[in-house]
Amino acid sequence: MDELRFRAMGTDAHVVVVDGPPELAAWAAERIDELERLWSRFLPDSEISRLTATAGTPAEVSTETAELIARAIEAWRFTGGTFDPTVLGAVIRAGYDRTFDDIREDAAPGRSDLVIGCTDITVDIDARRVCLPAGTGFDPGGIGKGFAADVVATEVMARGAAGVCINLGGDLRAVGAPPEGEGWTVAIEHPCTDSPLATVGIRDGAAATSTTLRRRWSVDGEQRHHLIDPRTGEPAHTDLTLVTVIAGEAWSAEVLAKSVLLRGSAHPFDLIEGSGAEALIVDREGAVRVTDGFRRYLGYGWIPEHVDVWGDTPGHASRN
């Protein structure tokens, strides 16, 4: 087994490779770094920064960037706009105008005239051409980390690995044989507990967690976080604090986790139904609920007794 921990895409990264050629984990780390150089909004020469700077004019990009933007548009459509990749201006105005490591606890509000408007983004993957609507900006955010995990996991397997797991700040993709056992064991961590909220087993798929309890700062004494509600342009007000989604690919798991979190607890699983994904949610009181299909993943793990769980099955939660 080849294993590597490092920093990438503004977060902690962890790559595990089973069998395959030597130094494949190091190659994966370099590939993730390459994708960061294409997609980071904090690098002025990245393709994403260039697209924002030339919004309104078509631009040629790499295949990876064209595919990322095509998925972001797809995500915007199937979430009914709850996910929107053009919230960059709102994110900056909320104070997230630099890397999170550089944000002071009491930050100043950022300045940006960029507006939200995914409707008219155009992308031609074959021609590798993208055009953002004038006055908008693209924020890869979580979908960039999720898609990077998908891309690199697929490429590592193509290079001869028997199995690979790539975790980019909670956006995780696992493929192939794990180091031991029948599946990759993944811990779902809650920022307010010392032990995992649950452990789940994934044989070939992805998991992503979205929470309002991390990446927080204050502006003029008001708490802010990085999850922008496209409907208001402000940091989301939601009664959910954490959502984990298990899906086939990390980019879709990330989008669904964020969208479920923003929608709140009234109808939390509407987006999940029929998607093939499963979800776990935690509200501000600490109560846990899961979709019915999430139980088969919890067969690998547990929910601690101290967590308030809704449902009628001992040790598990069920959908109301």
C-alpha positions in Angstrom: 0.0 0.0 0.0 1.2 3.5 -0.9 -0.1 6.3 1.2 0.4 10.1 1.2 -1.0 13.0 3.2 -0.5 16.6 2.0 -2.2 20.0 1.5 -4.0 20.6 -1.7 -6.8 22.8 -3.0 -6.8 24.7 0.3 -7.5 21.6 2.4 -6.0 18.4 3.8 -5.6 15.7 1.2 -5.1 11.9 1.7 -4.3 9.4 -1.1 -4.2 5.7 -0.5 -3.1 3.4 -3.4 -3.3 -0.4 -3.3 -0.6 -2.2 -5.4 0.3 -0.7 -8.8 3.6 0.9 -9.8 5.9 2.5 -7.2 5.3 6.2 -6.3 1.8 6.2 -7.7 0.5 8.1 -4.7 3.1 10.8 -5.3 2.0 11.0 -9.0 -1.6 11.4 -7.8 -0.6 14.3 -5.5 1.2 16.0 -8.5 -1.9 15.5 -10.6 -4.1 17.1 -8.0 -1.7 20.0 -7.8 -2.0 20.4 -11.6 -5.7 20.6 -11.4 -5.5 23.1 -8.6 -3.4 25.3 -10.8 -6.1 25.1 -13.4 -9.1 25.7 -11.1 -8.0 27.8 -8.1 -9.8 31.2 -7.9 -6.9 32.4 -5.8 -4.3 32.0 -8.6 -4.6 34.9 -11.0 -3.2 32.8 -13.9 -5.5 29.8 -13.5 -8.0 29.0 -16.2 -10.9 29.8 -13.8 -9.5 33.2 -12.9 -9.0 33.9 -16.7 -12.6 32.9 -17.4 -13.9 35.3 -14.7 -11.7 38.1 -16.0 -12.9 37.7 -19.6 -16.6 36.9 -18.7 -18.8 37.7 -21.8 -16.1 36.5 -24.2 -15.6 32.8 -25.2 -12.2 31.4 -24.1 -10.3 28.2 -24.8 -9.7 26.0 -21.8 -8.3 22.5 -21.0 -10.5 19.5 -21.4 -10.6 19.1 -17.6 -11.9 22.6 -17.1 -14.5 22.3 -19.8 -15.7 19.0 -18.2 -15.8 20.6 -14.7 -17.9 23.5 -15.9 -20.3 21.2 -17.8 -20.8 19.2 -14.6 -21.4 22.5 -12.7 -24.1 23.4 -15.1 -25.7 20.0 -14.8 -25.6 20.3 -11.0 -27.3 23.7 -11.2 -30.1 22.2 -13.3 -30.8 19.1 -11.2 -30.7 21.0 -7.9 -33.1 23.6 -9.2 -30.5 26.3 -8.7 -29.8 25.5 -5.0 -26.2 24.9 -6.3 -24.9 27.7 -8.4 -21.2 27.9 -9.5 -21.5 31.7 -10.1 -21.7 32.7 -6.4 -18.1 34.0 -6.5 -19.1 37.7 -6.0 -21.3 36.8 -3.0 -18.5 34.6 -1.5 -16.1 37.5 -1.8 -18.6 40.0 -0.3 -19.1 37.7 2.6 -15.3 38.1 3.4 -13.9 34.9 1.8 -11.8 37.0 -0.6 -8.5 35.1 0.1 -7.5 31.6 1.0 -9.1 30.5 4.2 -5.7 30.1 5.9 -5.3 33.9 5.4 -8.7 35.0 6.7 -8.5 36.7 10.1 -11.1 35.6 12.7 -12.6 39.1 12.4 -12.5 39.8 8.7 -13.5 42.8 6.6 -16.2 42.4 4.0 -14.9 41.9 0.6 -15.7 44.0 -2.5 -17.0 42.6 -5.7 -19.5 43.7 -8.4 -19.9 40.1 -9.7 -23.5 38.9 -9.9 -25.0 35.4 -9.7 -26.2 34.0 -13.1 -25.6 30.5 -14.2 -28.4 30.5 -16.8 -26.3 31.6 -19.8 -23.0 29.8 -19.3 -22.0 28.1 -22.5 -19.5 25.2 -22.8 -18.4 23.1 -25.7 -16.3 20.2 -24.4 -15.2 19.0 -27.9 -13.9 22.5 -28.8 -12.8 23.2 -25.2 -14.5 26.6 -25.3 -16.4 28.2 -22.4 -18.1 31.5 -22.0 -19.4 32.9 -18.7 -22.1 35.6 -18.8 -20.7 39.1 -18.6 -20.5 40.3 -15.0 -20.4 36.8 -13.4 -17.5 34.8 -11.9 -17.0 31.0 -11.5 -16.3 29.5 -8.1 -15.2 25.8 -8.3 -15.4 25.4 -4.6 -16.4 21.9 -3.4 -17.4 20.6 -6.9 -13.8 21.2 -8.0 -12.4 19.1 -5.1 -15.0 16.4 -5.8 -14.3 16.3 -9.5 -10.6 16.3 -8.9 -11.0 13.2 -6.7 -13.0 11.5 -9.4 -10.5 12.4 -12.2 -7.4 11.3 -10.4 -8.9 8.1 -8.9 -9.9 7.0 -12.5 -6.4 7.9 -13.8 -4.6 6.1 -10.9 -6.6 2.9 -11.7 -5.7 3.3 -15.4 -2.0 3.3 -14.4 -2.3 -0.1 -12.8 -3.5 0.3 -9.2 -5.7 -2.4 -7.7 -7.5 0.2 -5.7 -7.4 3.8 -4.7 -9.0 6.2 -2.3 -8.6 10.0 -2.6 -10.0 12.3 0.1 -9.8 16.1 -0.6 -11.1 17.8 2.5 -14.1 15.4 2.9 -14.8 14.9 -0.8 -13.8 11.3 -1.2 -13.7 8.8 -4.1 -12.9 5.1 -3.6 -12.4 2.6 -6.4 -11.2 -1.0 -6.5 -9.7 -3.1 -3.8 -9.3 -1.7 -0.3 -6.1 -2.5 1.8 -8.2 -5.0 3.7 -11.8 -6.2 4.0 -14.6 -6.0 1.5 -14.9 -2.2 1.4 -13.3 1.1 2.1 -14.2 2.2 5.6 -15.0 5.9 5.8 -15.5 7.9 9.0 -18.1 10.6 9.0 -16.7 13.2 11.4 -18.7 15.9 13.2 -16.8 19.1 14.3 -18.4 19.0 17.7 -17.6 15.4 18.6 -14.3 13.7 19.3 -15.3 10.4 17.8 -16.8 9.8 14.4 -20.5 10.3 14.0 -20.6 7.2 12.0 -18.5 4.9 9.9 -19.7 3.6 6.5 -18.4 1.1 4.0 -18.0 2.0 0.3 -16.9 -0.6 -2.2 -16.8 1.6 -5.3 -18.2 5.1 -5.0 -18.0 8.4 -3.3 -18.9 10.4 -0.1 -19.0 14.1 0.6 -19.7 16.1 3.7 -20.9 19.7 3.8 -21.2 21.6 7.1 -21.7 25.2 8.4 -19.5 24.4 11.4 -16.2 24.8 9.6 -14.7 27.6 7.6 -16.3 30.2 9.8 -15.2 33.8 10.5 -16.8 37.0 11.6 -17.4 40.4 9.9 -18.2 43.3 12.2 -19.0 40.7 14.9 -21.4 38.7 12.7 -20.6 35.1 12.1 -20.2 34.1 8.5 -19.5 30.8 6.7 -18.6 29.8 3.2 -21.9 28.2 2.1 -23.7 30.9 0.1 -27.4 30.5 -0.6 -27.8 31.5 -4.3 -31.4 32.5 -3.6 -30.2 35.3 -1.3 -26.6 35.9 -2.1 -25.8 35.6 1.6 -24.3 32.9 3.9 -27.0 30.3 4.2 -29.5 30.3 7.2 -30.4 26.7 7.6 -31.4 24.5 10.6 -29.1 21.7 9.4 -25.4 21.8 10.5 -24.0 18.8 8.6 -25.0 16.6 5.6 -23.1 13.6 4.2 -24.1 12.1 0.9 -22.9 8.8 -0.6 -23.1 8.6 -4.4 -21.4 7.1 -7.4 -19.1 10.1 -8.0 -17.6 12.7 -5.6 -18.6 15.7 -7.6 -22.3 14.8 -7.4 -22.0 13.7 -3.8 -20.6 17.2 -3.0 -23.3 19.0 -4.9 -26.1 17.1 -3.3 -24.6 17.4 0.2 -24.4 21.2 -0.1 -27.9 21.5 -1.7 -29.5 19.3 1.0 -27.8 21.4 3.7 -29.1 24.7 2.2 -32.7 23.4 1.8 -33.0 22.6 5.5 -34.9 19.9 7.4 -38.4 20.5 6.2 -38.0 18.3 3.1 -34.3 17.3 3.3 -34.4 14.3 1.0 -36.4 15.6 -2.0 -33.3 15.9 -4.1 -32.0 12.5 -3.1 -35.0 10.5 -4.1 -34.5 8.8 -7.4 -30.9 10.0 -7.7 -29.3 6.7 -6.6 -27.6 8.6 -3.7 -28.1 8.3 0.0 -27.8 10.9 2.7 -27.3 11.5 6.5 -28.3 14.8 8.0 -27.7 16.4 11.4 -29.8 19.4 12.6 -28.8 22.1 15.1 -30.2 20.1 18.0 -27.9 17.2 17.1 -30.7 14.9 15.8 -29.6 12.5 13.0 -31.8 11.3 10.1 -30.8 9.2 7.2 -32.5 8.0 4.0 -33.7 4.4 4.1 -30.9 3.2 1.8 -28.2 4.7 4.0 -28.6 1.8 6.4 -26.8 -0.7 4.2 -23.6 1.5 4.5 -24.0 1.8 8.2 -23.8 -2.0 8.4 -20.1 -1.3 8.5 -20.3 1.1 11.4 -22.3 2.7 14.1 -23.9 5.9 15.4 -22.7 6.8 18.9 -25.3 6.4 21.7 -24.9 10.1 22.8 -26.3 11.3 19.5 -30.0 12.0 19.4 -31.2 9.7 16.6 -34.7 9.9 15.0 -36.0 6.5 13.8 -37.4 3.2 14.9 -34.5 0.9 14.2 -32.0 0.4 17.1 -28.6 1.9 16.2 -29.9 3.5 13.0 -32.1 6.4 11.9 -34.8 6.3 9.4 -36.5 8.8 7.2 -39.6 10.5 8.7 
